């Protein structure tokens, strides 16, 4: 099954690369805004001149034709200058995350000619291989001394080497032809104009930014960048409003945070079009300038897409775009206007629409394969799709997400998750098999659920596996549609589903369930698990009374010990009658803090181990860290009292006190540090 798309353009290119497109704009409109980032903003003319100077500097440093240069600068403007400069020098670039340890891991996958960074990020990227580093801030004067004209060297075949953001990052080569074909497809689908101001929410080391800059700088538009560091949700909203952004490129999570942070999802559930949403939802101040939001990186269900579009001004569009790093984030696109008729179950469908102009999609054995314009070989994606009768492509899951049960049966979770989404009160769903602690071949199928788009998250009941409101009838509603082995045994409520740097739902990052329990009968339709129904969890009143009683008893015990030890074993240790003010008051506060720490240590002894075990560390290191934490809290008060009563010149006693308290304190600190820095083993199956 094949689906292709022909471009409405003439097919004759006016330039050979995206670099030529940018340079023509720099000549024709040198004073137009290119990069908007506060004091770091640049016009097309200034950006072109700075990139030319850097290109001359790279050539003087010996960059060979087609050479790879890695980038890890702090400011986004420096990254764009560097990318253009590398292309002008005939090389190709790879953008790293220079602000964290991920940059060094990314660099280990590459063999660059040099690394462009700044002095602050140099130590984070230097992996000891003896790579050549060019520090932009230290060599700024030398770069500025080069001529502002473009070097004579022609670009090589490669434009970029991007790093995928999935569970196992890998470098992907992007040619100039692919980058230009992707831009031309985006220009036609998104209807790009020179009046547009673009904002890309993804990090600088992602394919979304490494290739997405062309949509602004090859169409005559402006690219809005953060002034310092990565984008935050609040900074994105402020940037959209203050800079009158017209096009936002983001992932499903970013689109929800921007467009529907607190609105209901009523309009989305009907899928009757954006005009049916309440007017006050569509005219927020920071959204007035937006005409287009493009969503890439992961599946976007129809109800979610409708809820997002309902927040835009009349005529605004939300495009769901499916693409790969190999195709420069171009592939297929879907707009709600493509639907021939309203859909009965928008919560179940995630459409990816039709191919970009010039692209082709094949579905051998149900797998999506993309072919960019001019390419001879289709690129396998590992994702599944179906071609609907209305001619639209529908996303159907990922092969790497398949789950394997204890019986050996495997299944694709996407259709089951889509079915669960139809239940009232559920928005996002992730299914995952989790190993049962202490059992060699036993696992549980867990469902992680979030509220529908815009609905608030309600804090869970005291029982951590308690079902969300309205979920009790889930098994009864879906029992006939979902095979029993594929139905989750537990549901864990979350505010949002975790996502990786590429914007995809991260199944490996969902939290470990607190303990192996089954859903109450009401949520399981009366069916008991193989291990039997443990019965309803204790109610909040019972839990509150129990904890209050234990807390009161512990307070009495701590007070009794404090009184006995102070009056019987250490008489006079807290006597402040001879201490003048204000020092007496300060010592009194110190004694109160020591007593509070002593009581906190006793409380941690009683209640601290259970939550520590839920972190997934081994029982041995957990027990050691638990006791070490208790000792660090309890020891201060008796240690201080004994030191105060001991003769300062009684060296045997002083040595005994040091050995009895200081050395164990250091050991306890070392144990806690080991516990905090030790990565717990993964509780999940390795069935990907």
N, C-alpha and C positions, 0 to 999 in steps of 0.2 A: 504494500500500500504506500503510495507516494503522494505528497502534496507539495506543490511548488508555488512560487509567486513571481510575477513579472513586474518590473518597475515601470512606473508611468513616465520616468525620465527618458530622454532620448537615447541614453546608453553611451554617448560620447563624453568622455571625461575632459574637464577643462584643465586638469592638472594631474600629475603623476602620483602624488602622495598627500597625506594630510599636512605635511610640512609645507608643501607648495601652497596649499589652501591658506594656511595661516600667514605665510609670508606675503601673499597677495593682499590679504586684508590689512596687514601692517603697512604696506605701501599705500593702499587706497584710503585708509582711515587711521592714521597713526595716533590721533588724539582720542580715539574711542576707548572706552573702558574695556580692559581685557580681564584683569584680576582685581577683585574688590576684597581687600583685607585690611581695612583701617589704614594705618600709616604705611603699610607694605603694599598698598594698591599700585597697580601698574597699568599704563595704557598699552595699546598694541605696539606703538613705536618703541617705548622704553623696554617692554618685554622682549621684543625682537632684538634690540641692541644688546641687552644684557645676555641673552642666549648666544648671540654671535661672539661676544667677548669670551664667554666660558668655552665655546667650541674651539676658539683659537688657543686657549689655555690647555685644553685637553690634547690638542694636536702637538703643542710644544712639549707636553709631558710624554709624548710617544704613543698615543692611542692608535692602535693598528686599525685598518679598515674592517668594519664589522665587529670591532671589539666590544666587550660587555663592560659596562660601568654600573656598579651598584650604588643606590642612593639611600641615605639615611638621615636627611636633614630634619631640623626641628620645625621650621616654618614651611607651610604649604606653598607659599610663593617661591621659595628656594627650590622646592621639588619641581615645580612647573618650569622654572628657568633652567634647571639642570636637565630635565627630560628633553626640552627643545634644544638645548646646547649639545647634548649627546647626539641627537639625530642630525643636527647641522654638521657635527664633526665626523659623520659617517659611521657612528657606532649604534648600539642599542642599549637600553637601560632596564634595570630591575629595581623597583622601589621596595625598601625594607622598613620594618617597624623599628626605628632607631631609638624609641623611647622605652622599650622594655626588653626583657631577655629573649623575646621571640625573634628580634632582629638577628641575633647571633645564630640561632637555629636556622633561620632562613638563609643567612649568608653561607652556612655550611653546605647548602644544596647547590651553590654556585661556584664558578671559577672565574671571577671578574679580573679585568685588567687593573682596575683600581676601585676604591670605595670613596665616593663623595659624601662627606658628612661634616660635622662641626666638632669643635674641641669638646663640647659637653657630652656628645654621644659617642665619641671615639672609643672610650673604654668599654662601652656596652656592646660594641660591634667587633672589637678586636678579638679574634678567636685563636690567636697565637700561631697562625699559619704563615705569618710574614707577609701578608697582603699589603699592597701599596695603598696608603690613605692620603687623600687630598682634602685638607681641612678648609672649608669654604670661608670661615671667618678669619683664619690666619693668613689665607692667600688672597683676601679680598682686594688688596692694593695691586697685586700682580695681575689679577684677572681684569681689574678696571683699566689697566695700562694697555690692554690689547685693543686692536681696531674693532669698530662696531659693525663692519661689513661682514657678510656671510663668507665663511671659508669656501675654497674652490672644491673641496672633496664632496662627492656625491654620496647620498645615503646608501647603506648596504641593504640586503634583502630583508633583514630583521629590523623591526621597530622596537619591540619590547620583549622582555621575558618576565611574564607575570607569575605570581605564586598563588596557587589555588588555596582557598580557605577552608577546605574540608577537613576530615579527621586526620588525613595524612597529606600535608601540603607537598606539592610538587611544582617544579618550574615548567612553564608552558611558553613556547615560542610563538609570538604573534608577528606576522609579516606586515610590511607596508601595505600590500594589496588587501589583506584581511582587514586591517585597521581602516583603510579607506572605504572598503565595501560596507563595513559595519556603520561608519559614519553616514554614508549615503542612505543606507536603510533607515537609520535613526532620523535623518533629516526629513525623509518622506513620511514616515509613520508619525513622528512627533510634531511635524509641521514647524520646524525650527525657523526662527527669524532673527535678524540682527537686534531686534528690540528685546529679546529674551534675556533674562538674568537667571542663571542656573545655580543650583546648590546641590552638591553631592554629599550625602550624609556619611558615606563609608569612610573607613580609615585610609590613610595615604598608601598603605602597602597592599591594598586590595585591587583586584582587577577593575572594580567599578570606577575607581578614580584614575587608575593608570591608563585606562582606555576612554573613560567617560569625558575627559577634558576636551576631547575633539568636538563634542556636541556643541560646546560654547565657542571655542577658539577657532573652529573652522566654519562657523555660520555667522560670525560677526557679533555674537552675543558676548556677555560677560559672565565670568565664573566667580561666584561669591565663596570666599574661603574663610575659615576661622582665623582670627588674629594670632592666637596662641593655642597650641595643643590641639587635640581632636575636638570634634563637635560634641556638645552635650544637648539633651532635649530642650532645655531652656534657651541655650544659645541659638539653636536652630530656629525656634519660634521667634526670637528677637531678630535674628538675621533675616528671616522671611519678611517680617514686618518693616524693619528699618531700611532694608535695601530693595524693597518692592520686588522680591523674587517672583518670577513667573513660572519656573519649572523646577520641581524638586525630584531628584533621583534617589530612591531609598529602597529599603527592604520592607517586608510586611510589618515587622515590629516597629520600625521607624515611622512608617506611614500611620500606624495606629496611634503612636505617641504624638505625632504632629496633628492629625486630623480629628481623632476621636478619643481623646484622653478621658472624657467623662460623660459622653452623650449616650443615650439609649440606642438600642439596635432595632427599634420598631420598623423603621423604613427599610432596613436591610432584609428583615424577615419576609417582607412582602415582595421585594424586588420589583416594585412597580415603577421604578424610575426615580431620579433624584428630586423631581419637582414635588413628590409626595411627602418629602421630609418637612418637619416644621421649619418655618423660615428662620427662626432665631438660631437654628443649628448650622445654617449655611452662610452666615454673614459674620463670622468672628473677625475681629479686627486684624489679627495676624494672617488671615487667609484671603483677604480681599484681592490681593494682587495675583494669587495663584490661578493659572489656567490649566495646568497639567501636573500630575504626579505620576511618575513611572515607578513601578514596584518590581524589583527583580530579586533573585536569590533563592526564593522558595515558593511553594504553592500558595495561592491566594484563592480562597473559596468565593463563590459568587456573592454570598451574603456579606462577606467581609468587604469585597470590592464595592458593593452597593452602599454599605454603610460609610465607606470612605468618600465615595463620590457625592453622597448626600450632603457632605460638609462643605463642598466647594461651591463657588458662585455658579449661577445658571450658565450653562455652556462649558463648565469645567470638566476635565476628563481625568480618569484614573486608568492607566494602562498597566495591565499585567504582562510583563515581558519575561520570556524564557530564553536563556542563552548560556554559553559556555565561555570559559577563559580562552579556549582555542579560537572562538569566533568573536572575540572582543565584546562579549556581553550582548551579542545580537543573535537572533534565531527566530523566535515566533513572538507574536503580540496579540493581545485580546483587549477589546473595548466593549463595554456593555451594549453599545449601540449595534454591535454585530449580532446580538441575539435576535432571531426572527420572531420570537414570542416569549412571554413571561414563563419562567421556570417554576415547576411545582415544588421542587426541593432544592433551593439554592444552596443550602448548607452542605449538600453532598457533592457538589460539582466544583472542580477547580479547572477552569478552562485556560488554555494557552493559545487558542485562536488559530491564526494563520501565519505562514512564514513571512519573514521580512522580504522586501523586494530583492529579487535575485537569489534568495536562499531556497533550499529544498529540504524537505523532511521526508524520511523513509521510516517505515515501521515494520522491519522484519522481525517476526516472532514477538511483536508488541513492543520492541525496544525503539526508543526515539533515536534517530540518527540524523545529524545536521550536516548539510553540505553548503559551505559558503560559495558565493559567486566565483567562478573561475577555478574552483577546486575540483579534482578528479575523484577524490576518495571521501566518502561520508565518515563523519566522526561519531563513533558510538558514545552515548551519554551514560549508559547504565540506568537510565530512567525509562519508565513504561508510559505508554500513551495509547489512546484509542481515537479513531476518527469517527465522529458522530454523524448521524444522517444529515444534519444541517451543514456539514462541511467544516465544522470547527474541531480543532484538536483538544482533547481532554487529558489532563495529567492523571496518571493511574498508579503512581508510586515509584519507589526506587528499589532496585535489586539488592543493594547493600543493606536495606532496612528489613529484609526478611527475618522473621522470628522463627526459632526452632523450639518446639515443646519437648517435654520429657519423653513423650511417645515417639519422638523422631519426626513427627509431622511438622512441616514448615508452611508458613503462609505469609502473604503480603499484608502488613497492617493497615495500609492506606484505605482500602475499602471499608474495613471495620471501623477505623477512626472516622471516616466520612459518615458512616451510619450512626455512630454514637453522637456526632455533632447535631443530628436531627432532634435529639432529645432536648426538651426545654431546659434552659439554664446552663447549657454547655456550649462553649465557644471553641477553644483549642483543645486538641487531644493528642497525646503521645502514648503508644503502647510499648511496653518494654518487659522482657523477661528478666527476673532478678533471682539470683541464687538464694536459697534459704540457708542462713547461717547454721553450720554444723551438719548439714546434709550434703552428701557427696553428689547425688544425682536428682536433687529436687529443686525445682524452680517455680516461681509464681509469675503469672502474667498480671502486670500492674498497669492501670490506666491513670495517666496524669492529665488532669482537666483544668481548664481555666474558664472564667465567665465569658459570655458572648461579647462581641465588640462593644465597648463603651459601658457595659454594666459593671458596677463596683464589685470588688472582691470582698467577701465577708470572712472574717477570721474564723478558723475552724473551731469546732467544739473541742473540749478537753481530750476526747479520744482522737488521736491523730489520723485514724483511718475512717472517721465518720464521713458519711456521704454528704455532698452539698445539698442545699434545699432543692426539692423537686426531683432528686435522683433516685428516690426509693423505687420508683416504677421502671427504672431503666431496663432491668432484665425482662420484666413482663412486656414492655413495649417492643424490645428488640429481640426477644428470645426466638421468634420465628425467622428472623432475618439473619441472625449471626449464629453460626455453629457454636455449640456449648464450649468446646475446647478453646475457641478463639475469643471467648468473652472474658474480660478482666475479672480477676478474683477480688481485687481491691481497687479503690479509686482514691487518689491523692490530689487534694486541691492545691493549686498554685495561683499566684497572681498573674504571672506570665510564663510562657514556656521559654526555656533557655535557648539561646541562639549563639552560633559561632560567629567568627569575624566576617564570614561571607553572608551572614543573614539567614542561614539555614537553621531549622530546628535541630538542636543538639541533643540527641537521645542519650548520649553518654554522660551528659551533665545533669540529668534529672536526679533528685536526691534519693538516698536510700530510705526505704520505708522503715519506720521505727521498730516494728516487730512483726513476725508472721501471724497475722490474724485474718479471718474471713469477714466479709461484709455481713452485717446483721441480716436476718431473714427478710426483713422488709425490703432491703435493697437487692436481695437475691431471688425475689419472687418465691420465697419459702424453701428454696433448695439449699441443702446443707453441703458443706465441703466434705472432702474425703476424711478429713481429720475431725469432723463433727463441728457443730456450731458452738463457739465459745460463749454464746449468750450476749446480751446487750452490755455495752460498756458501762462503767459507773457514771452516773449522772453528774452534772456540774455541782449540784448541792452536796452530794456525798464526797466528791473530790475536794471541794472547798472545806467541808467540815474536817475531813481527814488531815489535810495539810495544815489547817489552822490549829488542830489539836497537837500535831507533831511539833509545829512551830512554838506553841505555848510551852509544851513539855521541854523542848530544847532550851528555851529561854530560862526556865526555872533551873535546869541542870547547869547551864553556863553561869548563872548568877550564884548558885550554891558553890560551885568550884571556885569562882572568883572570890567569894567571901572567905571560904575555908583556907585557900592558899594564901590570901593576903593577911589574914589575922592569925593563922596558926603556923604556917611554914615560913612566911616572909614578913613577920611583924615589923612595922616601921618602914617598909620598902617604899610606901607611897606617902610618907609623912612629908608635908610641905610647910610645916609651921615655921621652919627656919629659913625658908626661901622668900626673898622680897618680891613684891610686885614690880613689873608685870610678869616676871619669870615664873612665879607660882602659877599664874593662870595658864601660861603656855605649857608647863609640865602637866597640869591637870588635864588639858586637852589631849596631850600625848597619852596619858594613862587611859583616857576614855577610848582613844583610837586603838590602843593595844587590846583593851577589853573587847571592843567590837570585832577586831581581827580574830581574837580567840574564839568568840562566838561564831563568827563566819566560818572559821576552820572546822568547828564541830558540825555546823550545818552542811558544809561541803562533804564532810566525812559520811553523813547520812544520805544526802541526795545527789552528790556529785558524780558518782560512778555511772549511774544509768544513762544520763545524757552523753557522757564521754564514750560509752560503748557504742552509741548510735553513730558516732563519727566514722566507724569502720576500721579503726586500728585494731591490732591484735590485743587479746586479753592481757597478755603479760605486760606490754608497754603501757596499756591503759591503766592497769592496776598500779604500776609503778608511778605513773604520772599523777594518778589520783592521790596516792599517799604522799607524794612529793608536794602537791599543792596544799594538802591538809597541813603538812609540816611547815610550809612557808607561812601560812596564816597563823597557826597555833603557837609557833615557837617564839614570836617576838616578845610576848608579855612575860613568860617565865624567864627568858634570857635576860631581859632588861632588869627584872627584879633581882636575879642572882648576881648580876654584875654590880648593881647598886649596893648590895649588902656585903660584897666581898672586899677584903683589904686589897688596895691597889698594889701593895708591895708583897702580897702573898703569892709569889710566882708559881708555886705548884697548883694553887687553886685557879689562878688566872690561866695557866696552861690547860688545866682540865676543862675550864669553861670554853676556851677556844676550841679544844678538840671536840667537846660535846655538842657545841652549837654551830660555830662558824663553818667547820668542815662539812657537817651534814647539810647546812644551808646551801653551800656551793654545789654539793652533789644533787640536792633537790632541784636547784636551778638548772643544772645540766640535763637532768632527766626531763624536766618540763620543756626545755629547748629542743631536745631530741624528739619528743612527742609532737611538738608543734611543727617541726620541719620535716617530719617523716610522712611520706605520701601513703595514705591507706590503700590497700589492695582494692581493685575494682570488683564490686559485687555482681557485675553484669555478665551475661553469657557472651562468649566470643563467637557469635554465630553470624557476623556480618560478612 
